[in-house]
């Protein structure tokens, strides 16, 4: 027989006598206190956690004398849990956010006036988690990736939302990944774009594995082709001169100048719109532009050629006046006016600069520095393009 401390027995007698001796309204009030719904976070309820073994983090819901516990999917060691939070863990921020989100979810559910604990899911099942909502929240809270990458990841998210097949973590199966690949092939023409969406999805699947939300990647053993690298398209000096000679007004004139600035600096659109007067330094008779590339974070230092200096001065070093998409739309009309059949884009200006520099005899290692490439193999693509043009030239001579 188990004995209870005398103080505990006295305390029980006190509350029982208080309850039965109270008036009806007071009884109801006391009853509601004893039977109130509570939600709390539990760690290692089964006492399995140690310095080498993980314990489970659960959400406990108590209502109407019934107690239910729900796994958060988070499992950490004993030394990784302190005062109700995950600590000393590489994904501590993500795991704490996950726990807090689930805790708040159950708080909202239990605060409903019509709440019944019987309506909650089976306590032996993990709560159904929306992968789409979780992925969106993950993208929004990430501070370790650049704005362009965030936009790319959100594009993948929007495609998943449109497709609608993968909604929860349990839908991340090999069968659905294969179906997603088929959907992307119907929607997109370029294999490189398809590969990019798979790459982004894998990033968040791997983050889900780290957070204990999914046990393994459905991509295990699956290889998605990157596709063939397309040849860089660029303008000849004559084509560039044809654009320069155009007399335009308004935004069309601005886009023309913006494109030419790319042709004379080798900067991408994302770098051009960031230029400010503070980034320009005088050295001798020349002006130098010093900044970091938006895409890679690689620092660059380039001399402003007279053409580039004139354009920046014309717009007071403020080139952030139009989106990349709209600029490319204007460039279609500009190309037509200049008699250029290629699909003109802002990025083609960067390619034009690279091939122009190589044609003028600038060493490839120097061109790589001018373009702020993190790897010279990227610059070598332009050398291959030039060799292809040489090969075509010899073929024409052969025919003649």
Steps between C-alpha positions, in 0.01 A plus 500: 500500500629844404495769775469871432661775708276640772516848347361364171206334677419818691517699174260259325254522792519877481410518131223237532341681793539831321327358194205337672451783743493764233198650333387372159665784298824457693490123441474557126790743515718254693398220265609705200841558663554128558368406155663789303664418164877533508766471231868454583828386349655179634850367447618143549187377675627143478843595645699367204713807431869501586824646364483251213127417468214723391186580691172603339341843527121476530200727536269393783133599496293449818123555494198361685717257691648358179870535416632468143856533374613581147848469357658811350738289293792659690747267672811633675758390757477588868772766471311659209195592708499780756208684663249397236718572195737319266861614552846394371342363180593602141131548418394643839322801348298286259413239764390760757289672235340167411419424865359849559284483187349167609448627855317807369297283265368288789441812708279638220311172464435463873387861538199432276175511702387176329831323562488136598812294561328210329508698176879518503697255288609162630770560765706216352521684168725794421303815417456546126746767391451714192826479307397795282431729800817382671712555187357851458581584863851356459567716194373813677711448812826418319772764529781291353403531132493791259183671369539340155515155658194577713308599186611177332387288798165680511455425131539129582251538786243662269534215250443247781193697611362501145565128459330422831613135538764551769335669797630319809830327584342158449451590133876528448541160336700370204174457309403864549851630423484311170154647433632849587780455247243408233293808592808724468578354157149589383527850644859592407714463190851519644650212695720747687186670639349161595822406679496833689153428644603151610813646656296754700251235617786275619634786714180509707462124512849483652408772750192296589720196564722705733191614691369144530192568286585235241719193543666480156515682168277374217783608269728223633639321194330745261714707263345799322692609191628858491448512124741629241667835564381743236753709313529856623332748266669834440502795262772591257655848513293598194177387668590689815571811290160459331330520840712800602393688187129467579321821595246412770306681771363431846540156654611350167801734506576408860486124426725549196755680720465239774575222252800688361627549855499121535688475169774738624530372860409131487262550792176305535166675551501425876838675534412796277196603704714502818753752369530822699736796492658371824628191315711711260862589577735734313847358425719712274303602194251212531191419702475153655185321611553282809228274640398136550299291256143448615495136386824368648620767742834511311662843511577674172694810400450627147602810314214707365560537127395839355175353363407352840599817685280710269197278553533498880548877506194546280281325759688627808617150585144382560417208270232340718202619295353188337473127570707248308188348344370833370846599376515178297160583350629839384811332359287297259384822334851648515643192328238522225574870446874422471441212258620239749326160480640355825281498809659795675515488882680699767730208575611491137674829572727318748573231240574770240757663731675166566534399135598856399782500759626158388488607134710804586767272644434541871629179671226267619627519861457879491153476344407259779598767755313769304182289513563412868459131421564278799638230269694546175321201347194726468705750298632221278148454364545830314829377351319191372231722347766703319661182368162389367473832315849444355399150388189641326721756327725233358196302384379806308843541339499133406165535323624803307 
